[in-house]
Amino acid sequence: MCHGGSMSTTSGHILFSQLRVSLISATF
């Protein structure tokens, strides 16, 4: 259960990073 939670957090962090990169790319 603990491992699954960590995996979920990582996925969320990656998704947020991609969204941020996309936003920056769109701005430029």
C-alpha distance matrix in Angstrom:
0.0 3.8 5.5 5.1 6.3 8.8 9.9 10.7 12.6 14.5 15.5 16.8 18.7 20.2 21.3 22.9 24.6 26.0 27.3 28.9 30.6 31.8 33.3 35.0 36.4 37.7 39.3 41.2
3.8 0.0 3.8 5.4 5.2 6.4 8.8 10.0 10.8 12.6 14.5 15.6 16.8 18.7 20.2 21.4 22.9 24.7 26.1 27.3 29.0 30.6 31.9 33.4 35.0 36.5 37.9 39.6
5.5 3.8 0.0 3.8 5.4 5.2 6.3 8.7 10.0 10.7 12.6 14.5 15.5 16.7 18.6 20.2 21.2 22.8 24.6 25.9 27.2 28.8 30.5 31.8 33.1 34.8 36.4 37.9
5.1 5.4 3.8 0.0 3.8 5.4 5.1 6.2 8.7 9.9 10.7 12.5 14.4 15.5 16.6 18.5 20.1 21.2 22.7 24.5 25.9 27.1 28.8 30.5 31.7 33.1 34.9 36.5
6.3 5.2 5.4 3.8 0.0 3.8 5.4 5.1 6.3 8.7 10.0 10.7 12.5 14.4 15.4 16.7 18.5 20.2 21.2 22.7 24.6 25.9 27.1 28.9 30.4 31.7 33.2 35.1
8.8 6.4 5.2 5.4 3.8 0.0 3.8 5.4 5.1 6.3 8.7 10.0 10.6 12.4 14.3 15.4 16.6 18.5 20.1 21.2 22.7 24.5 25.8 27.1 28.7 30.4 31.7 33.3
9.9 8.8 6.3 5.1 5.4 3.8 0.0 3.8 5.4 5.1 6.3 8.7 9.9 10.7 12.4 14.3 15.4 16.6 18.5 20.0 21.2 22.6 24.4 25.9 27.0 28.6 30.4 31.9
10.7 10.0 8.7 6.2 5.1 5.4 3.8 0.0 3.8 5.4 5.2 6.3 8.7 10.0 10.6 12.4 14.3 15.5 16.6 18.5 20.1 21.2 22.7 24.6 25.8 27.0 28.8 30.6
12.6 10.8 10.0 8.7 6.3 5.1 5.4 3.8 0.0 3.8 5.5 5.1 6.2 8.7 9.9 10.6 12.4 14.4 15.4 16.5 18.5 20.0 21.1 22.7 24.4 25.8 27.1 28.9
14.5 12.6 10.7 9.9 8.7 6.3 5.1 5.4 3.8 0.0 3.8 5.4 5.1 6.2 8.6 9.9 10.5 12.3 14.2 15.3 16.5 18.3 19.9 21.1 22.5 24.3 25.8 27.2
15.5 14.5 12.6 10.7 10.0 8.7 6.3 5.2 5.5 3.8 0.0 3.8 5.4 5.1 6.1 8.6 9.8 10.6 12.3 14.2 15.3 16.4 18.3 20.0 21.0 22.4 24.3 25.9
16.8 15.6 14.5 12.5 10.7 10.0 8.7 6.3 5.1 5.4 3.8 0.0 3.8 5.5 5.1 6.1 8.6 9.9 10.5 12.3 14.3 15.3 16.5 18.4 19.9 21.0 22.6 24.6
18.7 16.8 15.5 14.4 12.5 10.6 9.9 8.7 6.2 5.1 5.4 3.8 0.0 3.8 5.5 5.1 6.2 8.7 9.9 10.5 12.3 14.3 15.3 16.6 18.3 20.0 21.1 22.8
20.2 18.7 16.7 15.5 14.4 12.4 10.7 10.0 8.7 6.2 5.1 5.5 3.8 0.0 3.8 5.4 5.0 6.2 8.6 9.8 10.5 12.2 14.2 15.3 16.4 18.2 19.9 21.2
21.3 20.2 18.6 16.6 15.4 14.3 12.4 10.6 9.9 8.6 6.1 5.1 5.5 3.8 0.0 3.8 5.4 5.2 6.2 8.6 9.9 10.6 12.3 14.3 15.3 16.5 18.4 20.2
22.9 21.4 20.2 18.5 16.7 15.4 14.3 12.4 10.6 9.9 8.6 6.1 5.1 5.4 3.8 0.0 3.8 5.5 5.1 6.2 8.7 9.9 10.5 12.4 14.2 15.3 16.5 18.6
24.6 22.9 21.2 20.1 18.5 16.6 15.4 14.3 12.4 10.5 9.8 8.6 6.2 5.0 5.4 3.8 0.0 3.8 5.4 5.1 6.2 8.6 9.8 10.6 12.3 14.2 15.3 16.7
26.0 24.7 22.8 21.2 20.2 18.5 16.6 15.5 14.4 12.3 10.6 9.9 8.7 6.2 5.2 5.5 3.8 0.0 3.8 5.4 5.1 6.1 8.5 9.9 10.4 12.2 14.1 15.4
27.3 26.1 24.6 22.7 21.2 20.1 18.5 16.6 15.4 14.2 12.3 10.5 9.9 8.6 6.2 5.1 5.4 3.8 0.0 3.8 5.5 5.1 6.2 8.7 9.9 10.5 12.3 14.4
28.9 27.3 25.9 24.5 22.7 21.2 20.0 18.5 16.5 15.3 14.2 12.3 10.5 9.8 8.6 6.2 5.1 5.4 3.8 0.0 3.8 5.4 5.1 6.2 8.6 9.9 10.6 12.5
30.6 29.0 27.2 25.9 24.6 22.7 21.2 20.1 18.5 16.5 15.3 14.3 12.3 10.5 9.9 8.7 6.2 5.1 5.5 3.8 0.0 3.8 5.4 5.1 6.1 8.5 9.8 10.7
31.8 30.6 28.8 27.1 25.9 24.5 22.6 21.2 20.0 18.3 16.4 15.3 14.3 12.2 10.6 9.9 8.6 6.1 5.1 5.4 3.8 0.0 3.8 5.5 5.0 6.1 8.6 10.0
33.3 31.9 30.5 28.8 27.1 25.8 24.4 22.7 21.1 19.9 18.3 16.5 15.3 14.2 12.3 10.5 9.8 8.5 6.2 5.1 5.4 3.8 0.0 3.8 5.5 5.1 6.2 8.8
35.0 33.4 31.8 30.5 28.9 27.1 25.9 24.6 22.7 21.1 20.0 18.4 16.6 15.3 14.3 12.4 10.6 9.9 8.7 6.2 5.1 5.5 3.8 0.0 3.8 5.4 5.0 6.3
36.4 35.0 33.1 31.7 30.4 28.7 27.0 25.8 24.4 22.5 21.0 19.9 18.3 16.4 15.3 14.2 12.3 10.4 9.9 8.6 6.1 5.0 5.5 3.8 0.0 3.8 5.4 5.3
37.7 36.5 34.8 33.1 31.7 30.4 28.6 27.0 25.8 24.3 22.4 21.0 20.0 18.2 16.5 15.3 14.2 12.2 10.5 9.9 8.5 6.1 5.1 5.4 3.8 0.0 3.8 5.5
39.3 37.9 36.4 34.9 33.2 31.7 30.4 28.8 27.1 25.8 24.3 22.6 21.1 19.9 18.4 16.5 15.3 14.1 12.3 10.6 9.8 8.6 6.2 5.0 5.4 3.8 0.0 3.8
41.2 39.6 37.9 36.5 35.1 33.3 31.9 30.6 28.9 27.2 25.9 24.6 22.8 21.2 20.2 18.6 16.7 15.4 14.4 12.5 10.7 10.0 8.8 6.3 5.3 5.5 3.8 0.0
